[in-house]
Amino acid sequence: MAKLEAVGMNKMLKEWPTWILKKAKTCTHYGFIPLIIIIGMNTDPKPQLSQLLSPV
């Protein structure tokens, strides 16, 4: 029984970093642009949202 639990724990420890990295990749992918907009809104002088989103 202990060996079975050890095998399950070993498998979980191998899969855990992969799961964390997948979640981190998703958070980074969808959170990068909003983070840049938030940082841009908090700088001096305070630009309007349309100025941050315009390409010029």
CHARMM-style PDB file with segment names, atoms N, HN, CA, C and O in Angstrom:
ATOM      1  N   MET     1       0.822  -1.198   0.000  1.00  0.00      PROA
ATOM      2  CA  MET     1       0.000   0.000   0.000  1.00  0.00      PROA
ATOM      3  C   MET     1       0.865   1.261   0.000  1.00  0.00      PROA
ATOM      4  O   MET     1       0.564   2.222  -0.708  1.00  0.00      PROA
ATOM      5  N   ALA     2       1.922   1.259   0.780  1.00  0.00      PROA
ATOM      6  HN  ALA     2       2.167   0.478   1.355  1.00  0.00      PROA
ATOM      7  CA  ALA     2       2.808   2.430   0.860  1.00  0.00      PROA
ATOM      8  C   ALA     2       3.512   2.653  -0.472  1.00  0.00      PROA
ATOM      9  O   ALA     2       3.729   3.792  -0.886  1.00  0.00      PROA
ATOM     10  N   LYS     3       3.868   1.551  -1.143  1.00  0.00      PROA
ATOM     11  HN  LYS     3       3.692   0.626  -0.806  1.00  0.00      PROA
ATOM     12  CA  LYS     3       4.542   1.677  -2.443  1.00  0.00      PROA
ATOM     13  C   LYS     3       3.582   2.289  -3.471  1.00  0.00      PROA
ATOM     14  O   LYS     3       3.994   3.099  -4.300  1.00  0.00      PROA
ATOM     15  N   LEU     4       2.323   1.906  -3.416  1.00  0.00      PROA
ATOM     16  HN  LEU     4       1.988   1.247  -2.742  1.00  0.00      PROA
ATOM     17  CA  LEU     4       1.314   2.460  -4.319  1.00  0.00      PROA
ATOM     18  C   LEU     4       1.138   3.954  -4.080  1.00  0.00      PROA
ATOM     19  O   LEU     4       1.010   4.726  -5.030  1.00  0.00      PROA
ATOM     20  N   GLU     5       1.133   4.363  -2.813  1.00  0.00      PROA
ATOM     21  HN  GLU     5       1.237   3.736  -2.041  1.00  0.00      PROA
ATOM     22  CA  GLU     5       1.021   5.783  -2.485  1.00  0.00      PROA
ATOM     23  C   GLU     5       2.262   6.549  -2.941  1.00  0.00      PROA
ATOM     24  O   GLU     5       2.160   7.690  -3.392  1.00  0.00      PROA
ATOM     25  N   ALA     6       3.421   5.927  -2.824  1.00  0.00      PROA
ATOM     26  HN  ALA     6       3.504   5.000  -2.457  1.00  0.00      PROA
ATOM     27  CA  ALA     6       4.666   6.565  -3.246  1.00  0.00      PROA
ATOM     28  C   ALA     6       4.680   6.769  -4.759  1.00  0.00      PROA
ATOM     29  O   ALA     6       5.152   7.797  -5.243  1.00  0.00      PROA
ATOM     30  N   VAL     7       4.166   5.798  -5.501  1.00  0.00      PROA
ATOM     31  HN  VAL     7       3.782   4.963  -5.107  1.00  0.00      PROA
ATOM     32  CA  VAL     7       4.105   5.925  -6.958  1.00  0.00      PROA
ATOM     33  C   VAL     7       3.151   7.052  -7.345  1.00  0.00      PROA
ATOM     34  O   VAL     7       3.456   7.836  -8.244  1.00  0.00      PROA
ATOM     35  N   GLY     8       2.005   7.142  -6.680  1.00  0.00      PROA
ATOM     36  HN  GLY     8       1.758   6.506  -5.949  1.00  0.00      PROA
ATOM     37  CA  GLY     8       1.041   8.214  -6.949  1.00  0.00      PROA
ATOM     38  C   GLY     8       1.609   9.577  -6.610  1.00  0.00      PROA
ATOM     39  O   GLY     8       1.402  10.546  -7.340  1.00  0.00      PROA
ATOM     40  N   MET     9       2.324   9.650  -5.503  1.00  0.00      PROA
ATOM     41  HN  MET     9       2.493   8.863  -4.910  1.00  0.00      PROA
ATOM     42  CA  MET     9       2.937  10.913  -5.093  1.00  0.00      PROA
ATOM     43  C   MET     9       4.040  11.316  -6.067  1.00  0.00      PROA
ATOM     44  O   MET     9       4.177  12.494  -6.396  1.00  0.00      PROA
ATOM     45  N   ASN    10       4.819  10.352  -6.527  1.00  0.00      PROA
ATOM     46  HN  ASN    10       4.707   9.395  -6.260  1.00  0.00      PROA
ATOM     47  CA  ASN    10       5.895  10.634  -7.477  1.00  0.00      PROA
ATOM     48  C   ASN    10       5.320  11.159  -8.784  1.00  0.00      PROA
ATOM     49  O   ASN    10       5.859  12.101  -9.365  1.00  0.00      PROA
ATOM     50  N   LYS    11       4.233  10.558  -9.249  1.00  0.00      PROA
ATOM     51  HN  LYS    11       3.796   9.793  -8.777  1.00  0.00      PROA
ATOM     52  CA  LYS    11       3.585  11.013 -10.486  1.00  0.00      PROA
ATOM     53  C   LYS    11       3.046  12.421 -10.315  1.00  0.00      PROA
ATOM     54  O   LYS    11       3.169  13.250 -11.217  1.00  0.00      PROA
ATOM     55  N   MET    12       2.440  12.700  -9.146  1.00  0.00      PROA
ATOM     56  HN  MET    12       2.340  12.027  -8.413  1.00  0.00      PROA
ATOM     57  CA  MET    12       1.903  14.031  -8.888  1.00  0.00      PROA
ATOM     58  C   MET    12       3.021  15.073  -8.861  1.00  0.00      PROA
ATOM     59  O   MET    12       2.854  16.174  -9.386  1.00  0.00      PROA
ATOM     60  N   LEU    13       4.155  14.735  -8.254  1.00  0.00      PROA
ATOM     61  HN  LEU    13       4.290  13.841  -7.827  1.00  0.00      PROA
ATOM     62  CA  LEU    13       5.276  15.672  -8.191  1.00  0.00      PROA
ATOM     63  C   LEU    13       5.868  15.947  -9.570  1.00  0.00      PROA
ATOM     64  O   LEU    13       6.398  17.032  -9.811  1.00  0.00      PROA
ATOM     65  N   LYS    14       5.784  14.983 -10.466  1.00  0.00      PROA
ATOM     66  HN  LYS    14       5.354  14.102 -10.270  1.00  0.00      PROA
ATOM     67  CA  LYS    14       6.279  15.192 -11.828  1.00  0.00      PROA
ATOM     68  C   LYS    14       5.315  16.039 -12.651  1.00  0.00      PROA
ATOM     69  O   LYS    14       5.752  16.810 -13.506  1.00  0.00      PROA
ATOM     70  N   GLU    15       4.012  15.911 -12.410  1.00  0.00      PROA
ATOM     71  HN  GLU    15       3.657  15.285 -11.715  1.00  0.00      PROA
ATOM     72  CA  GLU    15       3.020  16.641 -13.188  1.00  0.00      PROA
ATOM     73  C   GLU    15       2.771  18.050 -12.658  1.00  0.00      PROA
ATOM     74  O   GLU    15       2.322  18.910 -13.416  1.00  0.00      PROA
ATOM     75  N   TRP    16       3.045  18.311 -11.400  1.00  0.00      PROA
ATOM     76  HN  TRP    16       3.411  17.612 -10.784  1.00  0.00      PROA
ATOM     77  CA  TRP    16       2.752  19.595 -10.768  1.00  0.00      PROA
ATOM     78  C   TRP    16       3.460  20.767 -11.448  1.00  0.00      PROA
ATOM     79  O   TRP    16       2.800  21.765 -11.735  1.00  0.00      PROA
ATOM     80  N   PRO    17       4.778  20.702 -11.725  1.00  0.00      PROA
ATOM     81  CA  PRO    17       5.427  21.839 -12.399  1.00  0.00      PROA
ATOM     82  C   PRO    17       4.862  22.107 -13.793  1.00  0.00      PROA
ATOM     83  O   PRO    17       4.753  23.262 -14.205  1.00  0.00      PROA
ATOM     84  N   THR    18       4.506  21.063 -14.511  1.00  0.00      PROA
ATOM     85  HN  THR    18       4.595  20.125 -14.177  1.00  0.00      PROA
ATOM     86  CA  THR    18       3.918  21.237 -15.835  1.00  0.00      PROA
ATOM     87  C   THR    18       2.586  21.962 -15.730  1.00  0.00      PROA
ATOM     88  O   THR    18       2.302  22.859 -16.524  1.00  0.00      PROA
ATOM     89  N   TRP    19       1.766  21.580 -14.756  1.00  0.00      PROA
ATOM     90  HN  TRP    19       1.996  20.851 -14.111  1.00  0.00      PROA
ATOM     91  CA  TRP    19       0.468  22.224 -14.553  1.00  0.00      PROA
ATOM     92  C   TRP    19       0.656  23.691 -14.191  1.00  0.00      PROA
ATOM     93  O   TRP    19      -0.050  24.552 -14.716  1.00  0.00      PROA
ATOM     94  N   ILE    20       1.593  23.985 -13.306  1.00  0.00      PROA
ATOM     95  HN  ILE    20       2.167  23.286 -12.880  1.00  0.00      PROA
ATOM     96  CA  ILE    20       1.849  25.367 -12.892  1.00  0.00      PROA
ATOM     97  C   ILE    20       2.326  26.202 -14.075  1.00  0.00      PROA
ATOM     98  O   ILE    20       1.871  27.331 -14.258  1.00  0.00      PROA
ATOM     99  N   LEU    21       3.233  25.662 -14.874  1.00  0.00      PROA
ATOM    100  HN  LEU    21       3.602  24.745 -14.725  1.00  0.00      PROA
ATOM    101  CA  LEU    21       3.753  26.414 -16.015  1.00  0.00      PROA
ATOM    102  C   LEU    21       2.665  26.674 -17.060  1.00  0.00      PROA
ATOM    103  O   LEU    21       2.652  27.739 -17.677  1.00  0.00      PROA
ATOM    104  N   LYS    22       1.764  25.730 -17.267  1.00  0.00      PROA
ATOM    105  HN  LYS    22       1.775  24.864 -16.765  1.00  0.00      PROA
ATOM    106  CA  LYS    22       0.660  25.955 -18.202  1.00  0.00      PROA
ATOM    107  C   LYS    22      -0.242  27.083 -17.720  1.00  0.00      PROA
ATOM    108  O   LYS    22      -0.669  27.925 -18.509  1.00  0.00      PROA
ATOM    109  N   LYS    23      -0.532  27.095 -16.412  1.00  0.00      PROA
ATOM    110  HN  LYS    23      -0.185  26.411 -15.771  1.00  0.00      PROA
ATOM    111  CA  LYS    23      -1.375  28.162 -15.849  1.00  0.00      PROA
ATOM    112  C   LYS    23      -0.661  29.504 -15.913  1.00  0.00      PROA
ATOM    113  O   LYS    23      -1.286  30.523 -16.205  1.00  0.00      PROA
ATOM    114  N   ALA    24       0.638  29.518 -15.644  1.00  0.00      PROA
ATOM    115  HN  ALA    24       1.146  28.690 -15.407  1.00  0.00      PROA
ATOM    116  CA  ALA    24       1.412  30.757 -15.704  1.00  0.00      PROA
ATOM    117  C   ALA    24       1.470  31.294 -17.133  1.00  0.00      PROA
ATOM    118  O   ALA    24       1.402  32.505 -17.345  1.00  0.00      PROA
ATOM    119  N   LYS    25       1.595  30.407 -18.105  1.00  0.00      PROA
ATOM    120  HN  LYS    25       1.650  29.424 -17.933  1.00  0.00      PROA
ATOM    121  CA  LYS    25       1.619  30.814 -19.506  1.00  0.00      PROA
ATOM    122  C   LYS    25       0.296  31.455 -19.907  1.00  0.00      PROA
ATOM    123  O   LYS    25       0.282  32.466 -20.609  1.00  0.00      PROA
ATOM    124  N   THR    26      -0.815  30.872 -19.464  1.00  0.00      PROA
ATOM    125  HN  THR    26      -0.803  30.051 -18.893  1.00  0.00      PROA
ATOM    126  CA  THR    26      -2.132  31.421 -19.766  1.00  0.00      PROA
ATOM    127  C   THR    26      -2.311  32.784 -19.115  1.00  0.00      PROA
ATOM    128  O   THR    26      -2.803  33.715 -19.752  1.00  0.00      PROA
ATOM    129  N   CYS    27      -1.919  32.910 -17.858  1.00  0.00      PROA
ATOM    130  HN  CYS    27      -1.520  32.153 -17.340  1.00  0.00      PROA
ATOM    131  CA  CYS    27      -2.040  34.198 -17.155  1.00  0.00      PROA
ATOM    132  C   CYS    27      -1.186  35.267 -17.819  1.00  0.00      PROA
ATOM    133  O   CYS    27      -1.617  36.411 -17.964  1.00  0.00      PROA
ATOM    134  N   THR    28       0.011  34.902 -18.218  1.00  0.00      PROA
ATOM    135  HN  THR    28       0.362  33.972 -18.100  1.00  0.00      PROA
ATOM    136  CA  THR    28       0.900  35.848 -18.891  1.00  0.00      PROA
ATOM    137  C   THR    28       0.329  36.251 -20.239  1.00  0.00      PROA
ATOM    138  O   THR    28       0.373  37.424 -20.609  1.00  0.00      PROA
ATOM    139  N   HSD    29      -0.206  35.287 -20.975  1.00  0.00      PROA
ATOM    140  HN  HSD    29      -0.241  34.333 -20.675  1.00  0.00      PROA
ATOM    141  CA  HSD    29      -0.731  35.561 -22.307  1.00  0.00      PROA
ATOM    142  C   HSD    29      -1.890  36.558 -22.263  1.00  0.00      PROA
ATOM    143  O   HSD    29      -1.934  37.500 -23.053  1.00  0.00      PROA
ATOM    144  N   TYR    30      -2.818  36.348 -21.344  1.00  0.00      PROA
ATOM    145  HN  TYR    30      -2.783  35.582 -20.702  1.00  0.00      PROA
ATOM    146  CA  TYR    30      -4.001  37.202 -21.283  1.00  0.00      PROA
ATOM    147  C   TYR    30      -3.829  38.423 -20.374  1.00  0.00      PROA
ATOM    148  O   TYR    30      -4.667  39.324 -20.400  1.00  0.00      PROA
ATOM    149  N   GLY    31      -2.767  38.468 -19.577  1.00  0.00      PROA
ATOM    150  HN  GLY    31      -2.086  37.736 -19.556  1.00  0.00      PROA
ATOM    151  CA  GLY    31      -2.599  39.563 -18.648  1.00  0.00      PROA
ATOM    152  C   GLY    31      -1.569  40.597 -19.035  1.00  0.00      PROA
ATOM    153  O   GLY    31      -1.482  41.642 -18.390  1.00  0.00      PROA
ATOM    154  N   PHE    32      -0.774  40.338 -20.080  1.00  0.00      PROA
ATOM    155  HN  PHE    32      -0.845  39.489 -20.604  1.00  0.00      PROA
ATOM    156  CA  PHE    32       0.324  41.235 -20.420  1.00  0.00      PROA
ATOM    157  C   PHE    32      -0.164  42.597 -20.903  1.00  0.00      PROA
ATOM    158  O   PHE    32       0.264  43.624 -20.375  1.00  0.00      PROA
ATOM    159  N   ILE    33      -1.040  42.625 -21.886  1.00  0.00      PROA
ATOM    160  HN  ILE    33      -1.387  41.791 -22.315  1.00  0.00      PROA
ATOM    161  CA  ILE    33      -1.526  43.896 -22.432  1.00  0.00      PROA
ATOM    162  C   ILE    33      -2.310  44.692 -21.393  1.00  0.00      PROA
ATOM    163  O   ILE    33      -2.071  45.892 -21.263  1.00  0.00      PROA
ATOM    164  N   PRO    34      -3.241  44.081 -20.639  1.00  0.00      PROA
ATOM    165  CA  PRO    34      -3.894  44.868 -19.583  1.00  0.00      PROA
ATOM    166  C   PRO    34      -2.908  45.420 -18.556  1.00  0.00      PROA
ATOM    167  O   PRO    34      -3.105  46.523 -18.045  1.00  0.00      PROA
ATOM    168  N   LEU    35      -1.856  44.673 -18.250  1.00  0.00      PROA
ATOM    169  HN  LEU    35      -1.696  43.777 -18.665  1.00  0.00      PROA
ATOM    170  CA  LEU    35      -0.834  45.166 -17.321  1.00  0.00      PROA
ATOM    171  C   LEU    35      -0.142  46.398 -17.883  1.00  0.00      PROA
ATOM    172  O   LEU    35       0.081  47.365 -17.155  1.00  0.00      PROA
ATOM    173  N   ILE    36       0.200  46.379 -19.160  1.00  0.00      PROA
ATOM    174  HN  ILE    36       0.019  45.593 -19.752  1.00  0.00      PROA
ATOM    175  CA  ILE    36       0.846  47.528 -19.792  1.00  0.00      PROA
ATOM    176  C   ILE    36      -0.092  48.741 -19.780  1.00  0.00      PROA
ATOM    177  O   ILE    36       0.351  49.863 -19.535  1.00  0.00      PROA
ATOM    178  N   ILE    37      -1.372  48.521 -20.041  1.00  0.00      PROA
ATOM    179  HN  ILE    37      -1.731  47.609 -20.241  1.00  0.00      PROA
ATOM    180  CA  ILE    37      -2.338  49.624 -20.022  1.00  0.00      PROA
ATOM    181  C   ILE    37      -2.464  50.200 -18.617  1.00  0.00      PROA
ATOM    182  O   ILE    37      -2.517  51.418 -18.449  1.00  0.00      PROA
ATOM    183  N   ILE    38      -2.511  49.340 -17.612  1.00  0.00      PROA
ATOM    184  HN  ILE    38      -2.468  48.350 -17.748  1.00  0.00      PROA
ATOM    185  CA  ILE    38      -2.607  49.824 -16.229  1.00  0.00      PROA
ATOM    186  C   ILE    38      -1.362  50.613 -15.850  1.00  0.00      PROA
ATOM    187  O   ILE    38      -1.468  51.671 -15.228  1.00  0.00      PROA
ATOM    188  N   ILE    39      -0.202  50.121 -16.210  1.00  0.00      PROA
ATOM    189  HN  ILE    39      -0.116  49.262 -16.715  1.00  0.00      PROA
ATOM    190  CA  ILE    39       1.036  50.856 -15.919  1.00  0.00      PROA
ATOM    191  C   ILE    39       1.043  52.194 -16.641  1.00  0.00      PROA
ATOM    192  O   ILE    39       1.461  53.203 -16.073  1.00  0.00      PROA
ATOM    193  N   GLY    40       0.584  52.212 -17.892  1.00  0.00      PROA
ATOM    194  HN  GLY    40       0.245  51.392 -18.353  1.00  0.00      PROA
ATOM    195  CA  GLY    40       0.525  53.458 -18.652  1.00  0.00      PROA
ATOM    196  C   GLY    40      -0.452  54.459 -18.076  1.00  0.00      PROA
ATOM    197  O   GLY    40      -0.226  55.666 -18.153  1.00  0.00      PROA
ATOM    198  N   MET    41      -1.539  53.967 -17.497  1.00  0.00      PROA
ATOM    199  HN  MET    41      -1.723  52.986 -17.434  1.00  0.00      PROA
ATOM    200  CA  MET    41      -2.537  54.870 -16.906  1.00  0.00      PROA
ATOM    201  C   MET    41      -2.038  55.490 -15.600  1.00  0.00      PROA
ATOM    202  O   MET    41      -2.553  56.523 -15.173  1.00  0.00      PROA
ATOM    203  N   ASN    42      -1.050  54.876 -14.970  1.00  0.00      PROA
ATOM    204  HN  ASN    42      -0.632  54.037 -15.317  1.00  0.00      PROA
ATOM    205  CA  ASN    42      -0.559  55.362 -13.688  1.00  0.00      PROA
ATOM    206  C   ASN    42       0.714  56.193 -13.803  1.00  0.00      PROA
ATOM    207  O   ASN    42       1.341  56.487 -12.785  1.00  0.00      PROA
ATOM    208  N   THR    43       1.109  56.574 -14.999  1.00  0.00      PROA
ATOM    209  HN  THR    43       0.600  56.334 -15.826  1.00  0.00      PROA
ATOM    210  CA  THR    43       2.303  57.390 -15.166  1.00  0.00      PROA
ATOM    211  C   THR    43       1.916  58.867 -15.225  1.00  0.00      PROA
ATOM    212  O   THR    43       0.747  59.207 -15.408  1.00  0.00      PROA
ATOM    213  N   ASP    44       2.896  59.723 -15.070  1.00  0.00      PROA
ATOM    214  HN  ASP    44       3.846  59.447 -14.922  1.00  0.00      PROA
ATOM    215  CA  ASP    44       2.669  61.165 -15.191  1.00  0.00      PROA
ATOM    216  C   ASP    44       3.226  61.638 -16.516  1.00  0.00      PROA
ATOM    217  O   ASP    44       4.330  61.208 -16.851  1.00  0.00      PROA
ATOM    218  N   PRO    45       2.604  62.442 -17.269  1.00  0.00      PROA
ATOM    219  CA  PRO    45       1.235  62.934 -17.163  1.00  0.00      PROA
ATOM    220  C   PRO    45       0.259  61.810 -17.478  1.00  0.00      PROA
ATOM    221  O   PRO    45       0.577  60.899 -18.242  1.00  0.00      PROA
ATOM    222  N   LYS    46      -0.918  61.876 -16.893  1.00  0.00      PROA
ATOM    223  HN  LYS    46      -1.176  62.616 -16.272  1.00  0.00      PROA
ATOM    224  CA  LYS    46      -1.907  60.810 -17.057  1.00  0.00      PROA
ATOM    225  C   LYS    46      -2.566  60.903 -18.435  1.00  0.00      PROA
ATOM    226  O   LYS    46      -3.303  61.848 -18.716  1.00  0.00      PROA
ATOM    227  N   PRO    47      -2.293  59.913 -19.291  1.00  0.00      PROA
ATOM    228  CA  PRO    47      -2.921  59.912 -20.608  1.00  0.00      PROA
ATOM    229  C   PRO    47      -4.344  59.362 -20.529  1.00  0.00      PROA
ATOM    230  O   PRO    47      -4.711  58.668 -19.581  1.00  0.00      PROA
ATOM    231  N   GLN    48      -5.126  59.689 -21.544  1.00  0.00      PROA
ATOM    232  HN  GLN    48      -4.828  60.252 -22.314  1.00  0.00      PROA
ATOM    233  CA  GLN    48      -6.457  59.102 -21.642  1.00  0.00      PROA
ATOM    234  C   GLN    48      -6.320  57.714 -22.251  1.00  0.00      PROA
ATOM    235  O   GLN    48      -5.314  57.405 -22.890  1.00  0.00      PROA
ATOM    236  N   LEU    49      -7.332  56.883 -22.050  1.00  0.00      PROA
ATOM    237  HN  LEU    49      -8.149  57.134 -21.531  1.00  0.00      PROA
ATOM    238  CA  LEU    49      -7.295  55.518 -22.552  1.00  0.00      PROA
ATOM    239  C   LEU    49      -7.158  55.501 -24.080  1.00  0.00      PROA
ATOM    240  O   LEU    49      -6.458  54.648 -24.624  1.00  0.00      PROA
ATOM    241  N   SER    50      -7.812  56.422 -24.767  1.00  0.00      PROA
ATOM    242  HN  SER    50      -8.381  57.115 -24.324  1.00  0.00      PROA
ATOM    243  CA  SER    50      -7.729  56.476 -26.230  1.00  0.00      PROA
ATOM    244  C   SER    50      -6.302  56.801 -26.681  1.00  0.00      PROA
ATOM    245  O   SER    50      -5.866  56.321 -27.728  1.00  0.00      PROA
ATOM    246  N   GLN    51      -5.574  57.606 -25.912  1.00  0.00      PROA
ATOM    247  HN  GLN    51      -5.929  57.996 -25.062  1.00  0.00      PROA
ATOM    248  CA  GLN    51      -4.183  57.904 -26.260  1.00  0.00      PROA
ATOM    249  C   GLN    51      -3.293  56.675 -26.069  1.00  0.00      PROA
ATOM    250  O   GLN    51      -2.339  56.477 -26.821  1.00  0.00      PROA
ATOM    251  N   LEU    52      -3.601  55.855 -25.071  1.00  0.00      PROA
ATOM    252  HN  LEU    52      -4.376  56.016 -24.460  1.00  0.00      PROA
ATOM    253  CA  LEU    52      -2.806  54.647 -24.868  1.00  0.00      PROA
ATOM    254  C   LEU    52      -3.051  53.608 -25.948  1.00  0.00      PROA
ATOM    255  O   LEU    52      -2.136  52.879 -26.333  1.00  0.00      PROA
ATOM    256  N   LEU    53      -4.277  53.539 -26.435  1.00  0.00      PROA
ATOM    257  HN  LEU    53      -5.020  54.131 -26.122  1.00  0.00      PROA
ATOM    258  CA  LEU    53      -4.629  52.488 -27.395  1.00  0.00      PROA
ATOM    259  C   LEU    53      -4.377  52.872 -28.839  1.00  0.00      PROA
ATOM    260  O   LEU    53      -4.370  52.006 -29.713  1.00  0.00      PROA
ATOM    261  N   SER    54      -4.168  54.168 -29.111  1.00  0.00      PROA
ATOM    262  HN  SER    54      -4.174  54.871 -28.400  1.00  0.00      PROA
ATOM    263  CA  SER    54      -3.947  54.586 -30.492  1.00  0.00      PROA
ATOM    264  C   SER    54      -2.502  54.238 -30.903  1.00  0.00      PROA
ATOM    265  O   SER    54      -1.592  54.309 -30.077  1.00  0.00      PROA
ATOM    266  N   PRO    55      -2.294  53.864 -32.167  1.00  0.00      PROA
ATOM    267  CA  PRO    55      -0.954  53.485 -32.605  1.00  0.00      PROA
ATOM    268  C   PRO    55       0.009  54.657 -32.777  1.00  0.00      PROA
ATOM    269  O   PRO    55       1.216  54.444 -32.889  1.00  0.00      PROA
ATOM    270  N   VAL    56      -0.489  55.863 -32.801  1.00  0.00      PROA
ATOM    271  HN  VAL    56      -1.470  56.036 -32.711  1.00  0.00      PROA
ATOM    272  CA  VAL    56       0.394  57.023 -33.006  1.00  0.00      PROA
ATOM    273  C   VAL    56       0.742  57.676 -31.709  1.00  0.00      PROA
ATOM    274  OT1 VAL    56       1.475  58.665 -31.693  1.00  0.00      PROA
TER     275      VAL     56
END
